[in-house]
Amino acid sequence: MLLLFKKEAAILVEGLFSDHKRLAEAVKKVDVVICTMSRVHFWSHIIFFWQLKL
């Protein structure tokens, strides 16, 4: 799917959730934000946030 966006001249920016400054700068300059991550990474974040709420 990302290759289709690239084919249509989209500019893809890779980033890390831990790099807040770069991520915030990129989001301010775009029309659309699509976030992708692996299933393992996603579930590790969900488990971490559940632990914070307890």
Summary of the structure (lengths in Angstrom):
residues: 54
radius of gyration: 14.2
end to end distance: 37.2
largest distance: 45.0
contacts: 76
relative contact order: 0.09
helix: 56%
strand: 0%
